[in-house]
């Protein structure tokens, strides 16, 4: 665990504060602002309280998400296995590279990051807190693979601006007035699972044929019992191992091109941070099982075509769990601020695919609704006139 230290930053410019004996106040080296000690202590006490509440809320959300994942996993009664995910190849032996590595811990959100000793970590990529300091480098698994960055900071900015385009409900001032607070390049930890899924699914399908017989319209429905079976082998199914990164963001920026995957080397780290995993192989098991079994189910369903309706009756899925690998995959994190609110965007550092939530203009929503309503009224009035004639 990295050592956590809180440094006081200036509330006006976030520069470092130091105590000046002559004035008895904390003064900023950059903007010249000064503050009473009790004022700053009260401010940081409030921040620490909010950080504690945020951590508690994050843990509760994590527990709830784990419960939801369990509920959404392919029905346990239909999934069989005689194996566990094999994590025997994971190890902490960094060899000579250990001496050049450092660990960083954020006192605000608790994120633990690793990087080479030359990286000057000045802020946390998750909460943008500038109080990130070096700590002990121990108990950190060495990754098996790393996928190097292909896109730089300028590419991330261009992708964000492109993301704003053609969003008709986006407030007109957002793209101009929002302030890009921070851009961080970071390697996110992923567990990669090898394995095989086999199984069968039964469907009830129908074909509906409609024809005329004199004055009558005949509707004829044929019923079918459809069965599909097969198997799929999986190699390096990715599951992000960081609780700080929203799973939906990580899923949305996939896929990565594994042809560029390299054996891990610290030579790829300078200039970037690397998140330390905080979700274990076992804790990620449900998501891995879901992705493996779900992919087989989707593949089997895609082979059923030519029917009017098709509903699944039952399924029987078998998983053969294989090797687990540890890899670091590249992302750019972009934090923007607009009208006092923070907006997070994440970009795939290899392909450029970007996701993030945008604000919605209430005025534009009302205007769009009014335009649609006016069009419907106009169409209705036209039809009414035609009927009267």
Secondary structure, DSSP 8 states (H G I E B T S, - for coil): --------B-TTT--BEEEETTTTEEEETTT--EE-HHHHHHHHHHHHHHHHHHHHHHHHHHHHHHHHHHHHSS-GGGEEES---B-TT-----GGGGGGEEEEEETTT--EEEEETT----S-TTT--S-EEEE---S----SEEE---S-HHHHHHHHHHHHTT-TTS-TTHHHH-EEEEEEEEEEEEEEEEEEEEEEEEEEEEEEEEEEETTEEEEEEEEEEEEEEEEEEEEEEEEE--SSS-HHHHHHT----GGGEEE--GGGTTT-EEE---S-TTTTHHHHHHHHHHHHHHHHHHT--S-SEEEEEEEEEEEEEEEEEEEEEEEEEEEEEETTEEEEEEEETTT--EEE-----HHHHHHHHHHHHHHHHHHHHHHHHHHH-
